Amino acid sequence: MLAAYAKQRDIEVAYAMNIGLLDPNFWEVFSRGLANAAVFDGPRTIRTAGPGLEFATNEKKTHWTFAELQKAVETANQAANMAKAFGLQYVVENGLEAIKGDGVTSFGTVELFGNANSNLGFQLDTGNFFCVSRVWTKPEDAQAFIEKYASRMGYMHLKTSSKEHKVQPVLGDNELDFDIIFAIAAKNKRPYVGFELDQPATLEQAFENHKKSVAYLRDKFGG
């Protein structure tokens, strides 16, 4: 019913689930989501987070262990293969984990994607490297990662991380400039973008912040 409603109104849907690769209920949630995602028109993506409860239950955790990475890669590969069989792209969003570990006892986003198969897609968030990851990412390292996996990018969460490494309620100048990010996305023909703004107290303020964000983009890029 939702898919039919969306199609009548020319609304495209990217299906997302708030679970991590190592969560105990991953396969239960993913299997249900896979059947749901397949009925929607749009970017044909199904998204989960990379990190999950293993980080949420340990505030000091910054990386995966080797055993965790092995399990995460195995899960990501199987989920990506299943999604492809449904005509979908499985995309994983980086979050609390560091972009990279030492490659021996600690591992991050680089190692996850470097060891997973090519069916695994990347769900870019323009701010997570800086204001969500527990280890701040150098902008040049974030850019290099985005460039490497841009061809496998499903869609983009457009978020601003300030110089204080905090997510902002209104879009503005980001730690990795939007000029760079949009150029990479355009080169790889990845047109899907969704605003992700810090949540305000009221719906009215949310609308106002959205309008201000649109105005910022128009001033910066024209249109």
C-alpha positions in Angstrom: 0.0 0.0 0.0 2.8 2.4 0.8 4.6 1.6 -2.4 1.5 2.2 -4.4 0.8 5.5 -2.6 4.4 6.7 -3.2 4.3 5.7 -6.9 1.0 7.6 -7.5 2.7 10.7 -6.2 6.1 10.2 -7.9 7.8 9.7 -4.6 11.0 7.6 -4.6 11.9 5.6 -1.5 15.3 4.5 -0.2 14.7 1.8 2.5 16.7 2.1 5.7 16.9 0.1 8.9 18.6 1.1 12.2 20.6 -2.0 12.9 24.3 -2.7 12.8 26.2 -5.6 11.2 26.9 -7.3 14.5 23.5 -6.9 16.1 22.0 -10.2 17.3 18.7 -9.4 15.4 20.4 -8.3 12.2 19.1 -11.2 10.0 15.6 -11.0 11.4 15.3 -7.3 10.7 17.2 -7.4 7.4 15.2 -10.3 6.0 11.9 -8.4 6.7 13.4 -5.2 5.3 14.6 -6.9 2.1 11.1 -8.0 1.2 9.7 -4.5 1.9 12.5 -2.6 0.1 12.0 -4.6 -3.1 8.5 -3.2 -3.7 9.6 0.5 -3.8 10.7 2.6 -6.8 13.7 4.8 -6.4 17.4 4.3 -5.8 16.8 0.6 -5.1 18.9 0.6 -2.0 18.5 -1.0 1.4 20.6 0.5 4.2 21.9 -0.4 7.6 24.6 1.0 9.8 28.0 -0.6 10.0 28.5 -0.3 13.8 25.8 -1.3 16.2 25.3 -2.5 19.8 28.9 -3.4 20.2 29.6 0.4 20.2 26.4 1.5 21.8 27.1 -0.6 24.9 30.7 0.5 25.2 31.2 4.3 25.1 35.0 3.9 24.9 35.0 1.6 21.9 36.5 3.2 18.8 37.4 0.2 16.5 36.4 -3.3 15.7 38.5 -6.3 16.8 39.8 -8.8 14.3 37.0 -11.3 15.2 34.4 -8.5 14.9 35.7 -7.4 11.6 35.6 -11.0 10.3 32.0 -11.4 11.3 31.0 -7.9 10.0 32.6 -8.7 6.6 30.9 -12.1 6.4 27.5 -10.5 7.3 28.0 -7.6 4.8 28.9 -10.0 2.0 25.9 -12.2 2.6 23.5 -9.3 2.9 24.9 -7.6 -0.2 24.6 -10.8 -2.2 21.0 -11.3 -1.1 20.1 -7.7 -1.9 21.6 -8.1 -5.4 19.4 -11.1 -6.0 16.4 -8.9 -5.2 17.6 -6.2 -7.7 18.7 -4.0 -4.8 22.0 -2.5 -3.6 22.8 -3.1 0.1 24.5 0.0 1.5 26.3 0.4 4.8 26.7 3.8 6.6 29.8 4.5 8.7 29.2 5.9 12.1 30.9 5.6 15.5 33.8 3.5 14.3 37.1 5.1 13.3 37.8 5.4 9.6 40.9 3.1 9.9 42.6 0.9 12.4 46.2 -0.4 12.7 45.4 -3.4 10.6 46.5 -5.8 13.3 44.4 -5.5 16.4 42.1 -2.6 15.5 39.9 -2.1 12.4 37.6 0.5 10.9 35.6 1.5 7.9 38.5 1.2 5.5 39.1 -2.4 6.5 35.4 -3.3 6.4 35.1 -2.1 2.8 38.5 -3.3 1.8 37.7 -6.9 2.8 34.0 -7.0 1.7 33.0 -8.0 -1.8 32.1 -5.5 -4.5 28.4 -6.0 -4.0 28.6 -4.0 -0.8 27.6 -0.4 -1.3 28.5 2.8 0.6 25.9 5.1 2.2 27.7 8.4 2.5 27.0 10.8 5.3 28.8 14.1 4.8 29.3 14.7 8.5 29.7 11.3 10.2 33.5 11.1 9.6 33.8 14.3 11.7 31.0 14.6 14.2 29.8 11.0 14.8 33.0 8.9 14.6 34.7 8.6 18.0 38.0 9.2 16.3 38.0 12.5 14.2 38.8 11.9 10.6 41.1 14.2 8.6 39.2 15.7 5.7 41.7 14.5 3.2 41.3 10.9 4.5 37.5 11.2 4.2 37.8 12.5 0.7 40.1 9.7 -0.3 37.6 7.1 1.0 34.6 8.8 -0.7 36.5 8.9 -4.0 37.5 5.2 -3.8 33.9 4.0 -3.1 31.9 6.7 -4.9 30.9 4.3 -7.7 29.2 2.1 -5.1 27.5 4.9 -3.3 23.8 4.5 -2.9 22.8 7.9 -1.8 23.9 10.8 0.4 22.9 12.1 3.8 23.7 15.8 3.6 24.8 17.0 7.0 27.1 19.8 8.2 29.8 19.1 10.8 31.2 22.4 12.2 34.8 23.2 13.0 33.9 22.1 16.6 33.0 18.6 15.1 29.3 19.0 15.9 26.3 18.3 13.7 24.4 21.5 12.8 20.7 22.3 12.7 21.1 24.1 9.4 23.4 23.3 6.5 26.5 25.4 6.2 30.2 25.1 5.5 31.2 21.5 6.2 34.6 20.1 7.4 35.0 18.5 4.0 33.6 21.1 1.6 30.4 20.2 -0.2 32.0 21.4 -3.5 34.4 18.4 -3.3 31.7 15.9 -2.3 29.2 17.1 -4.9 31.8 16.9 -7.6 32.6 13.3 -6.7 28.9 12.4 -6.6 28.3 14.1 -10.0 31.2 12.4 -11.6 29.9 9.0 -10.5 26.3 9.9 -11.4 25.0 9.6 -7.8 22.1 12.0 -7.7 20.2 11.0 -4.6 20.6 13.4 -1.6 18.6 13.7 1.6 19.0 16.4 4.3 20.0 15.2 7.7 19.8 18.1 10.2 20.2 18.1 14.0 16.7 17.7 15.4 15.0 20.8 16.8 12.4 21.0 19.5 9.4 21.8 17.3 8.1 20.8 13.8 7.9 24.5 13.0 11.6 25.0 13.7 12.4 21.9 11.5 10.6 23.5 8.6 12.4 26.8 9.2 15.8 25.0 9.4 15.0 23.2 6.1 14.2 26.5 4.4 17.5 28.0 5.7 19.4 25.0 4.4 17.9 25.3 1.0 18.8 29.0 0.9 22.4 28.2 1.9 22.7 25.7 -1.0 21.2 28.2 -3.4 23.6 30.9 -2.3 26.6 28.6 -2.5 25.8 26.7 -5.7 23.1 28.9 -7.5 19.7 27.8 -8.6 
